[in-house]
Amino acid sequence: MNDDKPLDPAATTIASIENRKRPGQVVEIRYAAEEGAFVTAGIEAHFAEKEIMIPSRLVLEDFELMGTILSALLEKLSEAQDAEGVFSYASHFEAMGRFYLLKEGERYVHLSLADEAGAEGTAPHGDFSA
């Protein structure tokens, strides 16, 4: 997945997540066909953090789980913002018995399954469970 160019503005929005505490804060999930991935749009604008890129295969396998993971990440971003604290993405976490990695790229934080990223057989422990 290419990390050096911005998202095509024509990318199709497939869902959105709204902050319960601040209804004006909406993060969209968009399909970026040229990347074969889904990306968030709104994290940078609302939280001054990198957007998240998720391989389309993970979203298609379990759309609801990916939504839950994104919601949990957005909750952490919102909590840090409310507390005027510093936020950093956890490098790894567990959700529904599977382990995931978040790897920072130039423009995006890339979400992947830990076993697909060469960490097969390991069980990293992260900051939250979705």
N, C-alpha and C positions, 0 to 999 in steps of 0.2 A: 504494500500500500504506500502510495506516494505521500510524503509528509511535508514536502517543500512548497506546495502551492495551496492557495486558499480554496475553500469549498465553492463549487460552481453555484451561483445564485439560483440557478434553475433546478437545483436538487429538490426532490419531492418530499414535502413534510408528511410523515405518516402518523405522527402522534405528538402530543405535547404534555408536559408536566408543569403544573402550576403550584407555586409555593402557597401553602395554606395560610401562612402568617402574613405574606405579602402577595395578594392576588395578582398584582401587576407583573410579578416576576414569573415569566413563562420560559421554559426551555423546550425547544422543539427537537424532535428526533427526525432527521432527514435521511433519505436514501440517496447516496452519492454513487450513481451507476458507474462512473468512470473509475471509482476506487473499489467497487464491489464491497462497499461497506456502508454502515449507517453512522452518522455523526450527529453530535448534539449541536445546537445553535442557540446561544443565549448565555452559556456559562461565562464566556469572556466578557460579555456586556454587563451582566449582573454581578459577577464575582471577581472579575479580573484574573481568571484562571484559564488554563488551556481547555479547549473543547475535547470531548471524548470520542474516539473512533472505535467502532465495534465491527468486526468482520460480519458480513451478512449471514454467514452460516450460523453463527451463534444466535442471532436474532430469530432466524427462521426455525431453529431447533426449539427455542423456548422464548417466545416474545414476552410473555408475562414475567418470566424470571429476569430478563434483561431490563424490563421496566422497573422491576423491584430493585435491582442493583443500581440503576440510575437514580431512582428515588432516594435510596439510602445515601448515595454519594452527594446528591443535592441537599439532603438534610444536613449532612456534615458541613458542606459549604455554607449553608445558611446559618448554622449554629456558630461557626467560626466568625462569620460576618457580624452576627448579632452581638457576640462577645468581643468584637473588635480584636480578635485573635488572628494568629497566623495559621493558614491552612496549607497542608501538603497532601497530595494523593498518597494513600497507602500503596506500597509497592506490590502487595499481595493480600488476598483475603479469601475467606471461605463463604460460599453461599449454596445452600441445599446439598451439602455433601460434596461439592466440587470446588476445586481451588483455582483461583484466577489471579492473573498478574496485571498490573497497570504499569506500562513503560512509557516514560516521557519521550516524545519526539520533538521535532522543531516546532510544529504547530499544534499537534494533538497529543493526548495521552491515549495510548493504544491498549485496549482491553483484550486479553486473550486467556484461553484456558492454560493453566500451568503445565499440564502434561504435553500440550502441543508446542510449548516454548522450550522444550528440552529439559524440563524439570520432572520428567516422568518418574513416578515412584516416590516423590517427595511430597510432603504435606506442610506447606508454609502456613503460618498463622498470621492473620492480619488484624487490623484495628476494629473491624466490625463484621458482623454476619448479616446478610440480607435475608 
